[in-house]
């Protein structure tokens, strides 16, 4: 058994007892010879049909992984599809892997070759589209907004292509100061996918690049297949920089259009969407200035009318009038206060006079003026009864106009 031989070889070999490369190649060939035939899909990149030769050589390439295998077949096998395939066509091959030990080279011996039709390609793309959509790669909420005025634009396009010219010329016509970082790559064929992926990843690593544009000027379904490749779609989805897809014309819709942050119908449309038009922006600035001036003038006019209305009021037209009115009112209040105070004083004076008259009439002095006298003992007490005095007692007599002393001559009557 070859498996047993390989196991023994792995056990028995060492740094001191290695086996030759040719023996390794022979053992690999023995293992590959045991494999059965497989169905393989790829793109024909090289086709060799020598006149008179009974064997046809072609190279089958996987665009997504940049891997190719040599395929050989008898002329009769290839002649069945010779009129429908050429270099660049996608085919399905039923072949048996073969190992050429002297060179250590893997190849395929084809027994049947079938071209992949457009309908089948579109069906596969639809299945891939549904799978990627289910992962959320086409969701609107993951798309990034483009900057208003990018300072540096990354452009991925074919060398000296119409797409490159359309993007550069139209963008610079709209905004002359815009700068580009251009990466020229293959935009169709077997080398398109790896080159586009590499260019996109390289531009995405540049911090000064604000937006990346992938441009191509349309083409057939087969020509646009690289831009529906799963590896390219995932690479664009992983970019931190906004990506604009400008692959084809309006009817073309590769999967890159769905995963990109913005789809442009043409390269010219992409140039219009990534940079503003300097003329339009200047016109917009002018319109904003005019609107601002109208607003300021309207505000000033409104304030002037308000000020004029305020100045037209009587209090503003004759400001002293208010003072005069207040002065007259204060004068009237003062006069009323004086009158009230005069009345109060007159009434109080009258009441005081009456009270004084009553006090005078009732005072002891008035009684004394009528001829009465007040007799007081030496201790100052008033004599109120005759029996309060004794004969010979000296009394003090007070009259209206002074006082004098009196002596009791006779005692009180019995």
C-alpha positions in Angstrom: 0.0 0.0 0.0 1.3 3.5 -0.9 -0.2 4.9 2.4 1.8 2.3 4.3 4.9 3.2 2.3 4.5 6.9 3.1 4.0 6.1 6.8 7.1 3.9 6.8 9.0 6.7 5.0 7.8 9.3 7.6 9.0 7.0 10.3 12.3 5.9 8.8 13.5 9.2 7.4 15.6 11.5 9.5 18.1 14.3 9.1 20.8 11.6 9.0 18.9 9.3 6.6 16.8 11.5 4.2 15.3 10.3 0.9 16.0 12.0 -2.5 13.5 14.6 -4.0 12.9 12.2 -6.9 11.7 9.5 -4.5 9.3 12.0 -2.8 8.0 13.0 -6.3 7.6 9.3 -7.2 5.7 8.5 -4.0 3.4 11.6 -4.6 2.8 10.4 -8.1 1.9 7.0 -6.8 -0.7 8.5 -4.5 -2.1 10.8 -7.1 -2.5 7.9 -9.6 -5.0 6.4 -7.2 -7.3 9.4 -7.4 -10.3 9.2 -9.6 -11.5 11.7 -12.2 -13.0 15.0 -10.9 -15.0 17.9 -12.4 -13.0 21.2 -12.4 -14.2 24.7 -13.3 -11.8 27.4 -14.4 -10.9 29.9 -17.1 -8.8 29.1 -20.1 -5.8 31.4 -20.2 -3.5 29.7 -22.7 -4.5 27.5 -25.5 -2.0 25.5 -27.7 -3.3 23.6 -30.7 -0.3 22.7 -32.9 -1.2 21.6 -36.4 -1.0 17.9 -36.8 -0.6 17.3 -33.1 -2.9 14.8 -31.5 -2.8 16.5 -28.1 -4.1 19.9 -27.1 -2.6 21.9 -24.2 -4.4 24.5 -22.3 -4.0 26.3 -18.9 -7.0 26.4 -16.6 -6.9 29.2 -14.0 -8.9 30.1 -10.9 -9.2 33.9 -11.0 -10.1 34.1 -7.3 -7.0 32.4 -6.0 -4.5 33.1 -8.8 -3.9 29.3 -9.3 -3.5 27.6 -12.6 -3.2 24.0 -13.8 -2.1 22.5 -17.1 -4.7 20.5 -18.9 -4.1 18.1 -21.7 -6.6 16.4 -23.9 -6.8 14.6 -27.1 -7.7 16.7 -30.1 -11.0 14.9 -30.6 -12.1 15.9 -27.1 -11.3 19.6 -27.8 -12.7 19.6 -31.3 -16.2 19.1 -29.8 -16.1 22.5 -28.3 -13.5 24.3 -30.4 -16.1 26.5 -32.0 -17.6 27.8 -28.7 -14.6 28.4 -26.5 -11.4 30.4 -26.7 -8.9 32.0 -24.4 -10.7 33.7 -21.5 -13.7 31.4 -21.6 -14.9 29.6 -18.5 -15.2 25.8 -18.9 -16.0 22.7 -16.8 -13.5 19.9 -17.3 -13.9 16.2 -16.4 -10.3 15.2 -15.9 -8.0 12.9 -14.0 -5.1 14.4 -12.0 -1.7 13.3 -13.2 1.7 13.8 -11.6 4.8 14.2 -13.8 7.5 12.9 -11.5 10.6 14.1 -13.4 9.5 17.7 -13.1 7.3 17.4 -10.0 4.4 19.0 -11.9 0.6 18.4 -11.5 -1.6 18.4 -14.5 -5.0 17.2 -15.6 -5.9 14.7 -18.3 -9.3 15.9 -19.7 -11.8 13.4 -21.0 -14.6 15.9 -21.5 -14.8 19.7 -21.7 -18.0 21.7 -21.4 -18.3 25.5 -21.8 -20.1 27.4 -19.1 -23.0 29.3 -20.6 -24.2 32.8 -19.7 -27.3 31.4 -18.2 -25.4 29.1 -15.9 -23.1 31.9 -14.9 -26.0 34.2 -14.1 -27.6 31.4 -12.1 -24.4 31.0 -10.1 -24.1 34.7 -9.6 -27.7 34.8 -8.3 -27.0 32.1 -5.8 -23.8 33.9 -4.6 -25.8 37.2 -4.4 -28.4 35.6 -2.1 -25.7 34.1 0.1 -23.8 37.4 0.5 -27.1 39.2 1.1 -28.0 36.8 3.8 -24.6 37.7 5.5 -25.6 41.3 5.5 -22.9 42.5 3.1 -25.4 44.5 1.0 -27.2 46.0 3.9 -27.8 49.8 3.7 -26.8 50.4 7.3 -23.2 49.2 6.8 -22.6 51.6 3.9 -20.4 54.6 4.7 -21.1 58.2 3.6 -18.7 59.8 1.2 -16.9 62.9 2.3 -18.1 66.2 0.9 -14.8 67.2 -0.6 -12.2 64.4 -0.7 -8.6 65.6 -0.6 -7.2 62.4 -2.2 -9.1 59.9 -4.3 -7.9 56.4 -5.0 -8.7 55.2 -8.5 -8.5 51.5 -9.6 -8.9 51.1 -13.4 -7.4 49.8 -16.6 -4.2 51.4 -17.9 -4.9 54.2 -20.3 -8.6 53.3 -20.4 -11.5 55.4 -21.2 -12.8 54.9 -17.7 -9.6 56.4 -16.2 -9.8 59.4 -18.6 -13.5 60.0 -17.8 -13.0 60.0 -14.1 -9.9 62.2 -14.1 -11.1 64.7 -16.6 -14.6 65.1 -15.2 -13.5 65.3 -11.6 -10.9 67.9 -12.4 -13.4 69.9 -14.4 -15.7 70.0 -11.4 -13.0 70.6 -8.8 -9.5 71.5 -10.3 -7.7 71.0 -6.9 -8.7 67.4 -6.5 -5.8 64.8 -6.4 -5.8 61.2 -7.4 -3.8 58.1 -6.4 -4.2 55.8 -9.5 -3.6 52.1 -9.6 -3.7 50.6 -13.1 -4.8 46.9 -13.1 -6.2 44.3 -15.4 -10.0 44.8 -15.5 -10.9 41.6 -17.3 -9.4 38.2 -17.7 -7.8 35.9 -15.2 -5.5 38.5 -13.6 -8.3 41.0 -12.9 -9.5 39.7 -9.6 -6.1 39.4 -7.7 -4.9 42.7 -9.1 -8.0 44.6 -8.2 -8.1 43.1 -4.7 -4.4 44.1 -4.2 -5.0 47.6 -5.4 -8.1 48.2 -3.3 -6.3 46.8 -0.2 -3.3 49.0 -0.8 -5.3 52.2 -1.2 -7.3 51.3 1.8 -4.2 51.3 3.9 -3.3 54.8 2.9 -4.7 57.2 5.6 -4.7 60.2 3.2 -7.1 58.4 0.7 -10.6 59.6 1.4 -12.5 57.5 -1.1 -11.7 54.6 -3.5 -13.2 54.4 -7.0 -13.2 51.1 -8.9 -14.0 52.0 -12.6 -14.5 50.1 -15.8 -16.3 51.1 -19.0 -18.9 48.4 -19.2 -18.7 45.2 -21.2 -20.3 41.8 -21.6 -21.4 39.5 -18.8 -18.2 37.5 -19.2 -16.0 40.7 -19.1 -17.6 41.9 -15.9 -17.4 38.5 -14.1 -14.3 39.5 -12.1 -16.3 42.3 -10.4 -18.8 39.7 -9.2 -16.1 37.5 -7.7 -16.7 36.6 -4.0 -13.2 37.3 -2.9 -13.3 40.8 -4.4 -16.8 41.5 -2.9 -15.5 40.5 0.6 -12.4 42.6 0.2 -14.5 45.7 -0.7 -16.8 45.0 2.2 -13.9 44.9 4.6 -12.5 48.3 3.5 -12.6 51.1 6.1 -12.5 53.7 3.2 -15.7 54.4 1.3 -15.7 52.6 -2.0 -17.5 53.8 -5.2 -18.3 51.2 -7.9 -18.3 52.5 -11.5 -18.0 49.3 -13.4 -20.5 49.4 -16.2 -23.2 51.2 -17.9 -26.7 51.5 -16.5 -28.0 48.0 -17.4 -24.8 46.3 -15.9 -25.0 45.3 -12.3 -22.1 43.2 -11.0 -22.1 42.2 -7.3 -19.5 44.9 -6.6 -22.3 47.5 -7.2 -24.3 46.0 -4.3 -21.5 45.9 -1.7 -19.9 49.3 -2.6 -20.9 52.3 -0.5 -22.1 54.1 -3.6 -22.9 52.9 -7.1 -22.3 55.1 -10.1 -23.9 54.2 -13.4 -20.8 55.2 -15.4 -17.2 56.4 -14.7 -18.4 59.9 -15.6 -21.2 59.6 -13.1 -18.7 58.5 -10.5 -16.7 61.7 -11.0 -19.9 63.8 -10.5 -20.7 62.0 -7.3 -17.3 62.0 -5.6 -16.5 65.7 -5.9 -18.7 68.8 -5.9 -18.8 71.2 -8.8 -16.9 74.3 -8.0 -19.2 76.4 -10.2 -22.3 75.1 -8.5 -20.7 75.5 -5.0 -19.8 79.1 -5.8 -23.3 79.8 -7.0 -24.7 78.1 -3.9 -22.4 80.3 -1.7 -23.5 83.4 -3.6 -27.2 82.4 -3.1 -26.5 81.8 0.6 -24.8 85.2 0.8 -27.8 86.9 -1.0 -30.2 85.1 1.3 -28.2 86.2 4.4 -28.2 89.8 3.1 -31.9 89.7 2.6 -32.4 88.3 6.1 -30.2 91.0 7.6 -31.9 93.8 5.5 -35.3 92.4 6.6 -34.2 92.4 10.2 -32.9 95.9 10.0 -36.0 97.2 8.2 -38.2 95.5 10.9 -36.1 97.1 13.7 -36.2 100.5 12.0 -40.0 100.3 11.7 -40.2 99.3 15.3 -37.9 102.2 16.4 -39.9 104.7 14.3 -43.1 103.4 15.9 -41.6 103.8 19.3 -40.3 107.3 18.5 -43.8 108.3 17.3 -45.4 107.6 20.6 -46.3 110.8 22.6 -44.0 109.8 25.5 -41.0 109.7 23.1 -42.1 112.7 21.0 -42.7 114.9 24.1 -40.7 113.3 26.9 -41.0 116.4 29.1 -44.8 116.1 29.0 -44.7 113.1 31.3 -42.5 115.1 33.8 -44.9 118.1 33.6 -47.9 115.8 34.2 -46.2 114.2 37.1 -45.2 117.7 38.4 -48.8 119.0 38.2 -50.0 115.8 40.0 -47.4 116.3 42.7 -48.3 120.0 43.1 -52.0 119.0 43.4 -51.1 116.3 45.9 -49.0 118.8 47.9 -51.8 121.4 47.9 -54.3 118.8 49.0 -51.9 117.6 51.7 -51.5 121.2 52.9 -55.3 121.7 53.0 -55.8 118.5 54.9 -53.0 119.4 57.3 -54.4 122.9 57.7 -57.9 121.6 58.5 -56.4 119.2 61.0 -54.4 121.9 62.6 -57.4 124.3 62.8 -59.5 121.6 64.3 -56.9 120.7 66.8 -56.4 124.4 67.7 -60.1 124.8 68.2 -60.3 121.7 70.3 -57.2 122.9 72.3 -58.8 126.3 72.9 -62.0 124.7 74.1 -60.0 122.4 76.3 -57.9 125.2 77.6 -61.0 127.3 78.4 -62.5 124.3 80.3 -59.3 123.8 82.1 -59.0 127.4 83.0 -62.6 127.5 84.1 -62.1 124.5 86.2 -58.6 125.4 87.6 -58.1 126.5 91.2 -56.5 129.7 89.9 -59.8 130.8 88.4 -61.5 130.1 91.7 -58.9 132.2 93.5 -59.5 135.1 91.0 -63.1 135.2 92.1 -61.9 136.1 95.7 -61.3 132.8 97.2 -58.2 131.8 99.1 -56.5 128.5 100.0 -55.4 128.1 103.6 -52.6 125.6 104.3 -51.1 124.4 107.5 -47.4 125.0 108.1 -46.8 121.4 106.8 -48.5 122.3 103.5 -51.8 120.5 104.0 -55.0 122.3 103.0 -57.4 123.5 105.6 -60.8 121.9 104.8 -62.7 122.4 108.0 -62.8 124.9 110.8 -62.1 122.4 113.4 -58.8 121.6 111.7 -57.2 124.9 113.0 -56.5 126.0 116.6 -56.3 129.4 118.1 -53.1 131.2 117.4 -52.1 128.8 114.7 -50.2 130.5 111.8 -51.7 129.5 108.4 -50.5 130.2 104.9 -53.1 131.9 102.7 -52.9 131.7 98.9 -54.8 134.1 96.7 -55.0 134.7 93.0 -52.2 137.2 93.0 -49.9 135.8 95.7 -49.9 134.6 99.3 -49.7 135.8 102.8 -49.7 134.5 106.4 -52.6 134.6 108.7 -53.0 133.8 112.4 -56.1 132.3 113.9 -57.5 134.7 116.4 -60.4 132.8 117.7 -60.8 129.0 117.9 -63.6 127.2 116.1 -67.1 127.9 117.2 -68.7 125.6 119.6 
